[in-house]
Amino acid sequence: MVKFAHMADVHLGGWKQKPLQDLNFQSFRKAVDICIKKKLDFVLIAGDLFDSAYPPIEILKETFKEFRNLKEAKIPCFIIAGSHDYSVSGKTFLDVLENAGFCKNVVNIEEGSPESSFEEGSAESPALAGSRALSGVSLGEAPEKIILNPVLYGGVAIYGYPGKKSGLEIPDLRKIKLNDSPGMFKIFMLHTTIDKAKGTLPIDSIETDLLPEVDYYALGHMHMDFQYKNFIYPGPIFPNNFQELEDLKSGSFYIIDTERGNSEKIDLKIKDVVPINIEINDALTATELIISEIDKQEIEDKIVLLRVHGEIERGNNSDVKFLQIEEFAKSKNAYFVLRNTHDLKIKEVELDIEVKDIENVEEDTVKLYSDKNPSEFNLLIPQLINSFSIERQEGETIDSFNSHLIEEAKKILKF
């Protein structure tokens, strides 16, 4: 009987904003600390430890420290690659972690299965062949079945198959067979979408009834807290985008106790989240409106999720002074302001222009638009139009010409 952690979708390095990237790592560190404190038997990471196959060196250094802490606590870690860890070459930094002795990639495809067969004459071990299966390379016709060998630990047999880009692992999963391990507690690690969890999403998924029968399915890929029988998605270690921060608020993972036969969700609350949803139709007064709404909230040391939507009838998006808004939030000691303006649109204006002089059509159009939509930005329109009239010089490359145009536009917009 064992007690183990099931994590997935850590996505270290995923956030581009440094404050949120830091929170992502703090959440992972907290999860590791909990595993050590509870003296678990082992840890599973079901794909997407990193957000890319080649994470930044700073992320790698910090990650190695946490894995070293697990190793020093004598807690083994078993992993598979996810769709973000995937590499066409089959080589990722998960291999570096494994070679350093910090974890074990459990993908082990039996020799002779087409997924483990590569260039003729190669002398790869089953483990390396399993690693190269991440690329989806195989020879010959599609196999009728792919056989997986377990990694054995104590009385546990751990099987695994990696996630691939665009759900390409799903056709393979329909062919999976497991080499049996009688009398052992069987775990199957997968990074994919199962049919019971996808809801109405128009995506392919693996039918749970087609998967080999095991005692526990350690799933990753779907960023949700979901259970169906012994299939569990533990959710991401930290929310990965604006919508997930709104919906999930924090990350999570699971601790499974086979002796008691129960699963415990562990929430990884790092910072409180304050959602602020504002509809605007006047861009010229929007800045003051948004600041007044923020001022009503207690936002000290919290993540502010500012969702601004609506149809602008007066002014333009540029008239909303988001830098001023963020500075105000900082003055109230907000940890970070993350904004979403995806549903903020400008009302389409039908211009009824009688063209008398084709030479002045641009000037007349801009004037009419500016009269109907007063904005500071309108003063820049003639300059922008003029900057786009620059001609490409003889011998100038297209890339150089495009860069020149962009630089001119930035000067006008004062970027």
N, C-alpha and C positions, 0 to 999 in steps of 0.2 A: 504494500500500500504506500502511495506516495502523495506528496503535496507539491504542486508545481504552479508556476505563473504562465499565463498565456497572454502575450502581447502581440500587437501587429501595427502596421502603418505608423511607424515612428516618424518617418520623413525628415530626418535630421538634415538641415540645410535648405528645407523647402521654402520657408518664409524669406522674402527678399528684404523686408524691413527688419533691421537689426534688433530692435526691442522685442519683436515677436519671435524672431529666431532664437533669442536668448530664452524666452519663456518655453519654447518648444524643447530646448535642451534641459532646462530646469525640470520640466515635467518628466523627461526620460530619467534624469538623475534621481528624482523623487521615487520613481517606480523601482529603480535598481536598489535604492536604500531600503524600501519596504521589503523587497525580496530578501535582502541580507538580514534585516531585522527579524523577519519571520522564519529565518533559517529554512528556506524552501529546498526541496531536493534538486530541482532544476528549473530552468527558464526556457520557454519557447518564444521565438519571434517569427511570426508567420508572414514574413515578407515586408518589403519597403522599410528596412532599417534606415536607409538613406533615401533622399529624394531623387538622386541620380546615381548612375553607375560609377561616376567619378566625382565624388564630393570634394569641396575645398579642403585644403590641408588643415586649416584651423578646426574644422568640424571633425576631421579624422583624429587629430590630437586629443580633443576632449572626449571623443567616443572611446578611444583606446583606454583612457583613464578609468572610465566606468566599467569596461569589460575587465580591466585588471582588478578592480575592486571585487567583481563577482568571482574571479578566479582565486583571489586571495581568501575569499570566504568559502572556497571549495564548493561553489554552486555552478555546475556546468550549464552552458547555454547552447541550445540547438536552434538552428535557423534554416530558412529557405529564402530564396530570392523572390522578390515581388516584381510587378510590372515596371516599377521605377528603378529597381536594382538591376533590371535586365540590361544586357549588352549584347550586341550582334556577335561580338567576338566570343561571348561566353565567359569573359574574364571581367571580374569586378573587384572592388575593394573588400567584398565579403571574403574573397580568397585570401587577402592579406590578413584579415582578422583570424581566419582559420589557420593559416600557416604560422601565425604568432602563438597559436595554442589557446586563443581566447574563446573560441566557439567551434561548433561542428555543423557543417552543412549536411543535412540528413538526406539530400537527394542522392539516391544510389540505385541506378538503373542497371539491371542485370545484363551482363555481357551477352551479346547475341540478340538482344532487343534492338531493332533498327534505330531507336533513339540514342543508343550508346555506340553506334557504328559510325566511324568517320573515314578519313582518307585511308586508302588501302595501305597496309604496312605499318600503320600507327601502332604504338605499344603503350596505349594509355591504360591506366588503372580504372576500375569501375567507378571510383570516386571522382576522378578527373573527367571520365566520360559523362558522369551525371552532371558535373559542372558545365561541360560543354553543351549539354542538352538545353541550357538556357537559351542558346541561340536558335533552337528549333531545327538545327541541321540534321539531316538524315539521308541515307542513301537508299536507293531502290524504291519500291512501291510502299504505300502506307501500310504499316503493320496491322495485323488483326488484334494484337494485344501488346501492351508495354508492361514489363514485369519489374516491380520495385522490390528491393531488398531492404530490410529494416536496419536501423542503427539500434543496437541493444544497450540498455542502461539499467542495471539491476533487474527488476522484474518487468521492465517496460520495453516495448518494441515501438520505435518511432519511425514512421514512413513519411516521405515528403515528395511533393512535386512542385516545381517553381511556377510562379505567375509569369506571363509573357505579355508583350505589347498587344493591345487591341483584342484581348481575350483569346489569343491563339492557343492557350493551353487547354481550352475547353474540348476541342475535338480529341486531343490526346487523353484527357481524363476519361472520356467515354470508352477508352481501350485499356484502362489501368487494371492490372491484376497484382495482388500482393503475394509474395512468398510467405507462407504461413509461419507463425511463431506460436506454437501451442502453449497454452497455460500462461501467457503473458498479457499484460494490460496493453492494448494496441491503440496508438495515436496516429492519426493521419493529418499531416500539416499541408494546407492548401492555401493558395493565394488566388482566389477566383470568385465568381458570382454563382451562388446556388439559386435554383429556381424558387425556393421558398422565401427568399429574401429580396428578390428584384422588384416585386410589386408590379406596377404597370410600366416600368422602364422598358423601352424598346431595344433591349440588348440580349445577346445570347447568354445562356446560363447552363450550368451542368445540372442534370437531373439527379437529385439526391438518391433516388432509387437505383441509379446506375453505378453509384460508387461502391467500392468494396466495403464490407461491413467491418467496423472497428468499434472500440469502446468510446473514443472521443475524437471529434473532428475539430482541429485547431485552425480556424479560418482567418484569413486576412483579405484585404482589398476593399470591401464595402465599409465605409466609414460610419458605422452604426453599431449600437448596442442591440444585438439580436440573438435570440436563441430559438432553435427548433430541434426538439428532442436533444440529442447530444452533439448537435452542430452549433458552434458559438462564434459569432463575430464580437470581439471585445471592444470595438470602437478604436479610434486613433489615440495615440498617446497624448496628442495635443491637436485641437482643431486645426484644419489645414487651409481654411479660407474664411471669408467674411460670413458666408451662410452657415458654415459649421460652427463658428463662434456664436452666432445668433442661436442656433438650434441646440448645440451640445454644451456650450458654456465652458467646458473643460474636457480634458482627456480622461481615459480610463483603461483598465486592463482587468483580467480575471485571475483569481486564484482557485485552483481546482484541488479538492481534497478527495482522493479516491476511497479513503477509509470511511469517511462519512457520506460519500456519494453526493457531495454538494458543490456548488460553484458560487463564489463570492465576487461581486463586482467591486473594484477599488476605484473610487473617483480620485482624480489627480488635480484638485483645485489649486491653482497658482495665483490667479488674479480674478477679481470679480469683473463681470462684463455688464456695461450699461448701454442698452440699445436705445437710440434716439431716432425716431422715424418722423420725418417732416416732409409735408407736401408744399411745394411753392409754385406760384404762377407769375410772380413779379421778381425778376432777378435783381432789380435795383434796391429792393427792400429786404431781400432774402438774408443777407449777411446779419443784419440786426435781428431778424426773426430767429435765426438759428442760434445766435449767441444768447438771446434771451431764454431759449429753451434749454440750452446747456447750463445756463446759470441756475436753473431750477433744480438741477440734479446734483447729487453728492457723488463726485467723480474722483476724489483724491485717491491716487494709486490704483485706479481702475482703468480697464480698457473701454474706451468710448467707441461704440459702433454707430457711426453717423450715416444713416440711409436717407438720402435726399432724392425725392421723386416728384413728378408732376410735369405739366406742360407749361413752359414759359411763354407768356403772352406779351411781356414787356422786358426788353433787355436780352442778354445772352448769358450762356454758362459762365463766361469769363467775368461777368459782373458780380458773381458770387465770390467773395474774397475768402477762399478757403484757408489761405495762409494766416489771415487775421483771425479766423475762427479757431484754427489750431493753436495759435499763440494764446488766445484767451483760455482755451482748455488747459494749456500748459501752466498758465498763471494760477489755475485752480488745482495744480499738481496732479493732473490726469497722467496715468502711466503712458498711454498712447492713444491717439485718435486714428481710427481706421474708417475711411469714408467709402461709400458706394453711391455712385451717381448714374448707374446703368440705366435706370428708368427715369432719368431727367431729360426731357425732350424740349426742343424749341418748336413752338406752334408754327406750322407751315403757313406761309403768307403768299397769297396769290397776288401777283403784281400785274396790274393792268396798265401797260405802257404802250403809248402810240409812238412808234419809232419814225421820227421825221428825219433824223440825221444819224445814219449808221455809225458815224465816227464818234458820236456822243452816247451810244446806247449804254455803255458801262457806267458812265458818269450819271446818266439819268436814272439807271436802275439802282445804283448805290444811294442816290439822294432820296428816291422814293422809299426804299427799304428803311433808310435811316429815319425818315420822317415818321414812319409807322412803327418803328422799333427803336426808340431812342436808347443809346448806349455809348459808353466811353469807347468801346471797341470799334464803333463805326468810324471813328477818326483814323483808325489804322488801316481800314480797308483799302483806300486808294494807294497807300504806300505798299501794301502787300501785293496788290494787282500790278503795280509798277515793278516790284522786285521779281515777279514771275515773267516779266517781259525780257529778262536778260537772255541773250543768245549764247549758245554754246560756242566756245572758241575753237578754231581750227586745231586739231590734234588733241583736244581735251577729251579725256575719257568720260563715259556716261556717269560712272561713280563719282568722279571728281566734280562734274557739272552738278549732279544732284546734291552733293555735299555743299557746294557753293550756294545753291538756292536755299538750302535749309539754314545755312549760317546767316544769310541775308534776312530770312524770315525771323530767326531768333533775335537778331539785333533790333528789328522793328518791334517785336513782341516783348523785348527786354527779358528774354529767358536767360 
